[in-house]
Amino acid sequence: MVEAQSWTTRRSSNPRLETSVDIPNTPTGEVRYGTSNNIFAALSITSIVSPTILTASIIASWYLSNIGVLILNKYLLSFYGFRYPIFLTMLHMISCTFYSLIAIRWFQIVPFQQISSRKQFLKILALSAIFCFSVVCGNTSLRYLPVSFNQAIGATTPFFTAIFAFVITCKKESAEVYFALMPVVFGIVLASNSEPLFHLFGFVVCVGSTAGRALKSVVQGLLLTSESEKLHSMNLLLHMAPMAAFILLPFSLYIEGNVLGKTVEKVKGDAFMVFLLIGNATVAYLVNLTNFLVTKHTSALTLQVLGNAKAAVAAVVSVLIFRNPVTVMGISGFAVTIMGVVLYSEARKRSKVTVH
């Protein structure tokens, strides 16, 4: 994945579960699909299903996986009694490793790319550490905050991206871009002050998760810039996931205790938990796979637009499922934040056109 890219974070937009990695700009035509003889190409699914239906199905799958992983995480961590967010994140990473190997080495959805040097390995390891921090914080916040408020905070990712881009790389945006970020911040302040289920610790770790995701986007653009080090998003996930699992293991054992033994005990008392954990980990991988497929069949810009809408859809779905209380002021704050994200995206596009 790792092309030199704009500082606008392409979100699975939640980002929150953020087992997802950033999606690069996607080429079109022969460059996009290539001439490889992989299994997906051999199936020639577009000859069976119309491109419009196929694209709509992929977008629907993207929404289902992104919202599904949020709902499942919230259910497991807050309602089902599985209060081990670090261990749950580690299961996600193990799942992503397993499914990535199948998708790349067996189905060959993209050509396999190896880590070419020790320097590249260390760079990916650093990204994995930031990735772990972001995902664990995001999952932990779901123990304390409603999904709707979680998504509102996650929508502020562009604000943190702009800050890190300026602090780390001294990259300045136009005044219009910075002005567009004002409603992003104002909206989340408004929503926070009126959130009935506000929890300070949950708020802090959720902000940390959002900032971590933005930091990863900026650092990734700095570390993996040379042609020899660029990796496709699916290959980057394949290499990052096992590193992240190894990073999380000691933290899970130290902070959460004998979590494996506790999980086994819970499974003995309720076998349905096995299906919940496997299903949750599988959906976590599908977030990344559908990110790739949406970008392949549409564009990275479409993914960004869908991400903005996803936050609102996820919030509505979570309120309908979990029945958490909402206020008019909270809804207004969320709407202002989403409006700010849209304005920011438009300002960024106009800024690029002016530069070129």
C-alpha positions, 0 to 999 in steps of 0.5 A, a space after each residue: 500500500 504504501 505509495 507516497 500519498 496525500 495527507 488526507 487519511 483514507 478511512 475505512 473511516 473508522 476507522 475505528 476498527 481499525 484493523 484497516 490500513 490506508 488505501 493508496 490511489 488506484 490506477 485504472 484500466 489494464 494497470 488496475 487489473 493487470 494481466 495476471 492469471 490469478 483465480 479471481 481473474 480466471 473466474 471473470 465474474 464481470 462476465 456473469 454479473 453486470 459491473 453495476 451490480 458487482 460494484 453495488 454489492 462490493 460497496 454494500 459488503 464494505 458497509 456491512 463489514 465496517 459497521 459489523 465489526 464496530 457492532 460486534 466489538 461493542 457487543 463483546 466488550 460492553 454487553 457480552 462480558 468479554 472485557 479484554 480489548 488487547 486480546 481481542 485486537 490480537 485475535 484480529 491481527 492473527 485473523 488478518 495474517 491467516 486470511 491475508 496468506 490465503 488471499 495473496 498466496 492462494 487466490 493471488 488477489 495481488 502479487 506477493 511482495 516480500 520485505 526486501 531489507 532489514 531497514 524496510 522491516 524496521 520501518 514496517 515494525 514501527 508502523 505496526 506499533 502505531 497501528 497497535 496503539 490506534 486499534 487497541 485504543 479504539 477497541 478499548 473506547 468501545 467499552 466505555 462509549 456508545 458507537 455513535 459518539 465513538 464515530 463522531 470522535 473518529 470523524 476528526 481524523 483529518 484534523 489530527 492528520 493536518 496537525 501531524 503533517 505540519 509538526 513532522 514534515 512542516 507541510 502547510 495547507 491553504 488557509 481554506 483547508 485549515 478553516 474547513 477544520 474548524 467545524 470538525 473540532 467545534 462539532 465534536 466539542 458540541 457533541 461531547 458536552 451533550 453526550 449522555 453517556 460521556 466517559 472521560 477515560 473512554 473519550 481520551 483513549 478514543 481521541 488517542 485512537 484517532 490521533 494514532 490513525 492520523 499519525 500512522 498515515 503521516 509516518 507511513 508516507 515518510 518511511 515507505 517512500 522509495 520505489 523499492 519499499 512501496 507495498 500494496 495495501 494488502 501486502 502491507 497488512 500481511 506483513 504488519 498483522 503478525 508483527 502487531 500480534 507479537 507486539 500485543 501478546 506481552 501487553 495482553 498477558 501483563 495487563 489482562 492476566 491469564 486471558 487465554 485461560 479466562 477465555 477458555 473458561 468462558 467458552 466452556 460455559 458458553 460455546 457460542 462465544 467461539 462463533 462470536 470471536 471467530 466471526 468478529 475476527 473474520 469481519 475484521 479482516 473483511 474490512 481490509 479486503 472490502 477497502 481494497 475491492 471498493 478502491 479497485 472497482 471505483 476509486 480512492 476518492 469514492 472510498 473517502 466519500 463512503 467513509 464520511 457517510 459510514 460514520 453517520 450510518 454506523 451511528 444510526 445503526 448502533 442507536 437502533 441496536 443498543 438504544 443508547 440515549 441521544 440528544 438533539 445537541 449531540 446529533 447537531 454536533 455530529 452533523 457539524 463534524 461530518 459537514 466539516 470533514 466534507 468541507 475539508 475534503 473539498 478544500 483539499 481537492 481545490 488546493 491540489 488543483 490550484 497547485 497543479 
